[in-house]
Amino acid sequence: MNKFRNLILVTLIILSFSYVTAQEKQNQIGEKVEQIVQEIMKSYELTGLAIGIVKDNEIVYAKGFGVKNIETKEPVTTKSLFHMASVSKPFSATAIMQFVEQGKVGLDDPVVKYLPYFKVDDERYKEITIRQMLGHISGMPDVSNYHWDKPEYDDGALERYVRSLTDEKLIAAPGERFSYSNMAFEVLGDLIAKVSVTSFEDYVKKSILDPLEMHESTFLKKKVSPKLATTPHVMKLKTVVSDIYPYHRAHAPSSTLHSNVLEMCNWAIANMNKGAFKGKKILKPESYDILWEPAKLNNGETGRAGLSWFLRTYREIKTVSHGGGDVGYRTYFIMMPEKSMAAVVLSNCDFAPTGDITIAALFTIMGLEPPPIPKTPIRALISKTIAEKGIDVAIRLYKELKENHPKSYDFSPRQLNRLGYQLLGMERVKDAIEIFKLNIEVYPKNANCHDSLGEAYMANGDKENAIKHYEKALELDPTMESAIRALRKLREKD
């Protein structure tokens, strides 16, 4: 008997030691993740951020950093609610797939079968299918103005928006090519409302959010708990609280989910378990074979996404993801189903590199060498210089640093592009033009740089130069939708 007791004691000691070792390892990983987040927050001068990581159906790391509002200084926690932006779209796709499973809709049915009032200025709209809208291959244009500054909150906002699309023009034949469209998802949201005979928001709450115990999450701004809400921040040469909040009920299906990292981890667990969560099911496993299959174009080639989800391979690891960005917010959600891992990063400033943070955190958890920490964005330094010393000094500083310290900062074209749009938003149009011109000087073959300069010239009333740079953008990228639409408008005025 004593030998048996001794054996049990030794076993318990060994197990206890193993647990301590595992716990210490987990703590070390957590410290490494925290170090990465803190370095990036400092480099990018981020306001607030929250991160959640799932492994083998468990939340292995979750933490808030920074503040919900730079004026009140209230700290971000794991329960803080963020505007999720386009991470909302897979929830709309899940709702559609629930109808497919129930036999209420067919993915290859034309949208007009369910929304007879849906119409755009192109007869081919009648051919557009639900599957094509979900896969961003419908030919639908994107939203040009969300009217965040003129929010609507009533139940009729979504249908009114869909009925207002009659003057919109398709940018391609249905199924011809990939073109990301928030507008298409608004139409799908209205379809969800009509098929469910309730509002889009109420259907998703009852059929997806509640079963996944996402009780604080909501698509309705008025339902966001004031105690948990975060505030959007933007860069206007320095970080400030945004004058507007990115909400308009017409854009709920594409953009207005509010959630926190803990509840988004529930969403991750359910998706990686092919619809199952704590004994409940939001979808059948076979539905994920459809959602996570690349959408096929008319010519047989595959598009760049599945049905709402983006499908990529990173270091030979397959990923299923979606990012989001709106005024004052940036988000990223990613799953690695084969590794039973997922992560979500939410930030209340719209210049946060949430994708980089997410990937770095996941690789750290896996014990792999994470990608290099993103370089300090040159935009931040140039912004401060403009504010303190003017545009000419800022441009000289940029050129000097680009020549003498090219590896010290992130000099990618998006840096000056974002700065240019910040200046446009501040109605400093001439300064914006100079920044966009500088970007073209450095990246003369970048279509987006020419498109942005065209927009700045148009804002300045310089139609001739606007057309010149829009045409150059299309010469470099004939599929650039924003340039196509801008040129069409400019020429219609002749």
C-alpha positions in Angstrom: 0.0 0.0 0.0 2.9 2.4 0.9 4.5 1.7 -2.5 1.3 2.5 -4.2 0.9 5.7 -2.3 4.5 6.7 -3.1 3.9 6.0 -6.8 0.8 8.3 -6.7 2.9 11.0 -4.9 5.7 10.8 -7.4 3.2 10.9 -10.3 1.5 14.0 -8.8 4.9 15.7 -8.4 5.8 15.0 -12.0 2.4 16.3 -13.2 2.7 19.4 -11.0 6.2 20.1 -12.4 4.9 19.6 -16.0 2.0 22.0 -15.3 4.4 24.6 -13.9 6.7 24.2 -16.8 3.8 24.5 -19.3 2.5 27.6 -17.4 5.9 29.2 -17.4 6.2 28.6 -21.2 2.7 30.1 -21.7 3.8 33.1 -19.7 6.9 33.5 -21.7 4.9 33.4 -24.9 2.5 36.0 -23.5 5.4 38.2 -22.7 6.8 37.9 -26.2 3.4 38.8 -27.7 3.1 41.8 -25.4 6.6 43.0 -26.3 5.7 42.9 -30.0 2.4 44.8 -29.4 4.1 47.4 -27.3 6.9 48.0 -29.8 4.4 48.5 -32.6 2.2 50.7 -30.5 5.1 52.9 -29.7 6.5 53.0 -33.3 3.1 53.9 -34.8 2.0 56.0 -31.8 -1.3 54.0 -31.6 -4.1 55.1 -29.2 -5.7 51.8 -28.2 -5.6 48.1 -29.2 -6.9 44.8 -28.0 -5.8 41.3 -29.1 -7.2 37.8 -28.6 -5.6 34.5 -29.6 -7.3 31.1 -29.8 -5.5 27.7 -29.8 -7.2 24.3 -29.7 -10.6 25.8 -28.9 -9.2 27.8 -25.9 -8.4 31.5 -25.5 -4.7 31.4 -24.7 -4.1 35.1 -24.7 -6.2 38.2 -24.5 -5.3 41.7 -23.4 -6.1 45.4 -24.0 -3.5 48.1 -24.5 -3.6 51.9 -24.5 -6.8 53.9 -24.1 -10.3 54.0 -25.4 -10.2 57.8 -25.7 -7.1 60.0 -25.6 -9.0 62.7 -23.8 -10.6 60.6 -21.0 -7.6 58.2 -20.8 -9.9 55.3 -19.9 -7.9 52.0 -20.6 -8.8 49.5 -23.2 -9.8 46.1 -21.8 -10.6 42.8 -23.4 -14.3 43.7 -23.1 -13.9 47.1 -24.9 -16.1 47.3 -28.0 -14.7 48.3 -31.3 -16.3 49.1 -34.7 -15.3 46.1 -36.7 -15.7 47.6 -40.2 -15.4 44.9 -43.0 -14.9 42.1 -40.6 -18.7 42.3 -40.5 -19.0 40.7 -43.9 -18.5 37.0 -43.0 -21.4 37.3 -40.6 -23.6 38.3 -43.5 -22.3 35.4 -45.5 -23.0 33.0 -42.6 -26.6 34.3 -42.5 -27.0 33.6 -46.2 -25.6 30.1 -45.8 -28.1 29.4 -43.1 -30.8 30.2 -45.6 -29.2 27.9 -48.1 -29.1 25.0 -45.6 -32.8 25.7 -44.9 -33.7 25.6 -48.6 -34.9 29.3 -48.5 -32.4 30.6 -51.0 -30.1 29.2 -53.7 -26.5 30.5 -54.1 -26.9 30.6 -57.8 -30.3 32.3 -57.8 -30.4 35.8 -59.2 -30.7 38.4 -56.5 -33.8 39.9 -58.1 -35.7 36.8 -57.3 -35.7 37.9 -53.6 -35.4 41.7 -54.1 -37.5 42.6 -57.2 -36.8 46.3 -56.6 -33.0 45.8 -56.8 -31.8 47.5 -60.0 -28.8 49.3 -61.4 -28.2 51.2 -64.7 -27.2 48.1 -66.6 -29.5 45.3 -67.8 -27.0 42.7 -66.7 -28.0 43.3 -63.1 -30.7 40.8 -63.6 -28.1 38.1 -64.0 -26.2 38.8 -60.7 -26.4 35.8 -58.3 -26.1 35.6 -54.6 -22.8 33.6 -54.9 -21.3 36.3 -57.2 -22.1 39.0 -54.6 -20.6 37.0 -51.8 -17.4 36.3 -53.8 -16.9 40.0 -55.0 -17.3 38.9 -58.6 -20.7 40.4 -59.3 -19.5 43.4 -61.3 -21.1 45.7 -58.7 -19.2 49.0 -57.9 -18.0 49.9 -54.4 -19.6 52.5 -52.1 -18.2 55.9 -52.9 -19.7 57.7 -49.9 -20.9 56.1 -46.7 -22.4 59.3 -45.3 -21.0 58.6 -41.9 -21.5 62.3 -41.2 -25.2 61.9 -41.9 -26.1 58.6 -40.1 -29.6 57.0 -40.3 -30.8 54.8 -37.6 -34.3 53.7 -38.6 -35.4 50.2 -39.9 -36.0 51.5 -43.4 -32.5 52.7 -44.0 -31.2 49.5 -45.7 -34.1 49.1 -48.1 -34.0 52.8 -49.0 -30.3 52.4 -49.9 -30.9 49.4 -52.1 -33.7 51.2 -53.9 -31.4 54.2 -54.4 -28.9 52.3 -56.6 -30.8 52.7 -59.9 -28.2 55.1 -61.3 -25.2 53.0 -60.4 -23.4 51.3 -63.3 -21.7 47.8 -63.3 -18.0 48.0 -63.6 -17.8 44.5 -65.3 -20.1 41.7 -66.4 -21.3 39.5 -63.5 -18.6 36.8 -63.0 -16.0 38.5 -65.2 -13.5 39.6 -62.5 -12.9 40.2 -58.9 -13.8 43.6 -57.6 -14.4 44.3 -53.9 -17.8 45.7 -53.3 -19.3 46.8 -50.0 -22.4 47.8 -52.0 -23.0 44.2 -52.9 -23.1 43.3 -49.2 -25.6 46.0 -48.4 -27.9 44.4 -51.1 -27.3 41.0 -49.5 -28.2 42.4 -46.1 -31.5 43.6 -47.4 -32.1 40.1 -48.9 -31.4 38.6 -45.4 -34.0 41.0 -44.0 -36.6 40.1 -46.5 -36.1 36.4 -46.4 -36.1 36.4 -42.6 -39.1 38.8 -42.4 -37.2 40.8 -39.7 -34.4 43.4 -39.7 -30.9 42.4 -40.7 -29.6 43.2 -37.3 -32.2 41.2 -35.4 -31.8 38.2 -37.6 -28.0 38.1 -37.1 -28.3 38.6 -33.4 -30.8 35.8 -32.9 -29.2 33.3 -35.3 -25.5 34.0 -34.9 -24.5 36.3 -32.1 -26.6 34.9 -29.3 -25.8 31.2 -30.0 -22.1 32.1 -29.9 -22.6 33.9 -26.6 -21.6 37.2 -28.3 -24.1 39.1 -26.1 -22.3 42.5 -26.1 -21.7 42.4 -29.9 -24.2 44.2 -32.0 -24.7 45.7 -35.5 -26.7 48.6 -34.0 -24.8 51.6 -32.7 -27.6 52.5 -30.2 -27.2 49.0 -28.6 -23.4 49.5 -27.9 -22.8 49.8 -24.2 -21.5 53.3 -23.4 -19.3 51.8 -20.6 -17.6 49.5 -23.1 -17.5 51.7 -26.2 -14.2 52.9 -27.7 -13.8 56.2 -29.5 -12.4 56.5 -33.1 -9.2 58.3 -33.6 -7.7 59.7 -36.8 -4.5 61.4 -37.8 -4.8 65.1 -38.6 -1.0 65.8 -38.6 -1.4 64.5 -35.0 -3.8 61.9 -33.5 -7.2 63.3 -32.5 -10.6 62.0 -31.7 -12.6 61.8 -34.9 -15.3 64.3 -35.5 -17.5 61.6 -37.0 -18.3 58.0 -36.0 -18.4 55.4 -38.8 -22.1 54.4 -38.5 -25.0 54.4 -40.9 -27.6 51.7 -40.8 -27.6 51.3 -44.6 -24.1 49.9 -44.3 -24.7 47.5 -41.5 -24.2 44.3 -43.6 -20.7 45.3 -44.7 -19.4 47.4 -41.8 -21.2 48.1 -38.5 -20.6 45.1 -36.3 -19.3 46.1 -32.8 -17.5 43.5 -30.8 -14.6 42.8 -28.4 -11.7 40.3 -28.6 -13.2 37.8 -26.2 -16.5 37.5 -28.2 -14.6 37.4 -31.5 -12.6 34.5 -30.1 -16.0 32.7 -29.8 -16.6 33.4 -33.4 -13.2 32.0 -34.3 -13.8 28.8 -32.3 -17.2 28.3 -34.0 -15.7 28.7 -37.5 -12.7 26.5 -36.9 -15.1 23.8 -35.5 -17.1 24.1 -38.8 -20.1 25.8 -37.1 -20.1 24.2 -33.7 -19.9 26.0 -30.4 -20.6 24.6 -27.0 -23.1 22.1 -28.3 -24.8 24.6 -30.6 -24.5 24.8 -34.4 -24.7 27.9 -36.6 -23.8 26.0 -39.8 -23.3 22.5 -41.0 -19.7 21.5 -41.7 -20.3 21.1 -45.4 -21.2 24.8 -45.6 -17.6 25.7 -44.9 -16.5 23.8 -47.9 -18.5 26.3 -49.9 -17.6 29.4 -47.9 -13.9 28.6 -48.0 -13.7 27.6 -51.7 -12.3 30.3 -54.1 -15.1 31.9 -56.1 -14.9 30.9 -59.8 -15.0 33.4 -62.6 -16.8 32.9 -65.9 -13.6 31.7 -67.6 -13.0 29.0 -64.9 -10.3 30.9 -63.1 -10.7 31.4 -59.4 -11.2 34.8 -57.8 -9.2 36.2 -54.9 -11.7 35.2 -52.2 -14.1 32.6 -51.1 -17.6 33.6 -50.2 -16.8 36.7 -48.1 -13.6 35.2 -46.7 -10.1 35.8 -48.1 -8.0 32.7 -48.6 -4.3 32.9 -48.6 -1.2 30.9 -47.8 1.5 32.4 -45.5 4.7 30.4 -45.1 2.9 27.3 -46.4 0.2 27.8 -43.8 -3.3 28.2 -45.2 -5.2 31.1 -43.7 -8.8 32.3 -43.7 -9.2 35.9 -42.9 -10.8 39.3 -43.2 -9.6 42.8 -42.4 -11.4 46.0 -41.9 -10.9 49.7 -41.8 -13.1 52.7 -41.4 -12.8 56.2 -40.1 -11.0 55.9 -36.7 -10.8 52.0 -36.6 -8.8 49.2 -38.1 -9.3 45.5 -37.4 -8.0 42.1 -38.5 -9.3 38.6 -38.0 -7.5 35.5 -39.1 -7.8 31.7 -38.7 -5.3 29.0 -39.4 -7.7 26.0 -39.4 -5.0 23.3 -39.9 -3.1 24.7 -36.9 -6.4 25.1 -34.8 -5.3 28.7 -34.2 -6.9 32.1 -34.7 -6.3 35.7 -33.7 -8.1 39.0 -33.7 -6.6 42.5 -33.3 -8.8 45.6 -32.9 -7.7 49.2 -32.8 -9.4 52.5 -32.4 -7.1 54.4 -34.7 -7.3 53.9 -38.4 -3.6 53.7 -39.1 -2.8 50.6 -36.9 -1.0 47.7 -38.7 -3.4 45.2 -37.3 -2.6 42.5 -39.9 1.1 42.7 -39.1 0.4 42.4 -35.3 -1.9 39.4 -35.8 0.5 37.4 -37.9 3.4 38.2 -35.6 1.4 37.1 -32.5 0.3 33.8 -34.1 3.8 32.9 -35.2 5.1 33.7 -31.7 2.5 31.4 -30.1 3.5 28.7 -32.5 7.1 29.1 -31.4 8.2 30.2 -34.9 10.2 33.2 -35.8 7.7 36.0 -36.4 8.0 38.4 -39.3 10.1 41.5 -38.8 8.3 44.2 -36.8 7.0 46.9 -39.2 9.3 49.9 -39.7 8.4 53.2 -38.2 6.0 54.9 -40.7 7.5 57.9 -42.3 4.1 59.5 -42.4 4.1 60.2 -38.7 7.3 62.2 -38.8 6.4 64.1 -42.0 3.0 64.9 -40.5 4.6 66.5 -37.4 7.0 68.4 -39.6 4.2 69.9 -41.7 2.4 71.0 -38.6 5.4 72.6 -37.0 7.5 73.8 -40.0 5.4 73.7 -43.1 5.1 71.6 -46.3 8.4 72.7 -47.9 10.5 71.7 -44.9 8.6 68.4 -44.7 9.2 67.5 -48.3 12.9 68.3 -48.0 13.1 66.1 -44.9 11.4 63.2 -46.6 13.9 63.3 -49.5 16.8 63.5 -47.2 15.7 60.5 -45.1 14.7 58.5 -48.2 18.2 59.0 -49.7 20.3 58.6 -46.5 18.2 56.3 -44.3 16.1 54.2 -46.6 15.9 51.2 -44.2 15.0 53.2 -41.1 11.4 54.0 -42.0 8.5 52.6 -43.9 8.7 54.6 -47.2 6.0 52.5 -49.0 3.6 54.6 -51.2 0.7 54.1 -48.9 2.5 56.3 -46.3 2.4 59.6 -48.3 -1.0 58.5 -49.8 -2.6 58.4 -46.4 -1.0 61.7 -45.5 -2.3 63.3 -48.6 -5.8 62.2 -47.8 -5.5 63.5 -44.3 -4.6 66.9 -45.7 -7.6 66.7 -48.1 -9.8 65.9 -45.2 -8.4 69.0 -43.5 -9.2 71.0 -46.6 -5.5 71.7 -47.1 -5.8 70.8 -50.8 -2.7 72.5 -52.1 -0.6 70.8 -49.5 -2.2 67.5 -50.4 -1.3 68.0 -54.0 2.3 68.5 -53.1 2.4 65.3 -51.1 0.7 63.3 -53.9 3.2 64.8 -56.4 6.1 63.7 -54.1 4.7 60.2 -54.0 4.6 60.1 -57.8 8.1 61.4 -58.0 9.2 58.4 -55.9 6.8 55.9 -57.4 6.0 57.0 -60.9 4.6 53.7 -62.0 2.1 53.3 -59.1 -1.4 53.6 -60.5 -2.9 54.4 -57.1 -0.6 57.4 -56.6 -1.8 58.9 -59.9 -5.4 58.2 -59.0 -4.9 60.0 -55.7 -3.3 63.0 -57.3 -6.2 63.1 -59.8 -8.6 63.3 -56.9 -6.6 66.2 -55.3 -6.6 68.1 -58.5 -10.3 67.6 -58.9 -10.8 68.9 -55.4 -8.8 72.0 -56.4 -11.0 72.5 -59.5 -8.1 71.7 -61.9 -10.0 69.4 -64.3 -7.2 69.2 -66.9 -4.6 67.8 -64.5 -7.2 65.6 -62.8 -8.0 63.9 -66.1 -4.3 63.7 -67.0 -3.5 61.7 -63.8 -6.7 59.6 -63.9 -5.8 58.6 -67.4 -2.2 57.7 -66.3 -3.7 55.6 -63.5 -5.7 53.6 -66.0 -2.8 53.3 -68.3 -0.9 51.6 -65.4 -4.0 49.7 -64.2 -6.9 49.5 -66.6 -9.1 47.9 -64.0 -8.9 50.7 -61.4 -12.5 51.4 -60.6 -12.1 54.7 -58.8 -10.3 56.2 -61.9 -12.9 54.8 -64.3 -15.7 56.4 -62.3 -14.0 59.7 -61.8 -13.2 60.1 -65.5 -16.8 59.2 -66.4 -18.1 62.0 -64.1 -15.6 64.5 -65.4 -16.5 63.8 -69.0 -20.2 63.8 -68.3 -19.8 67.5 -67.3 -18.5 68.5 -70.7 
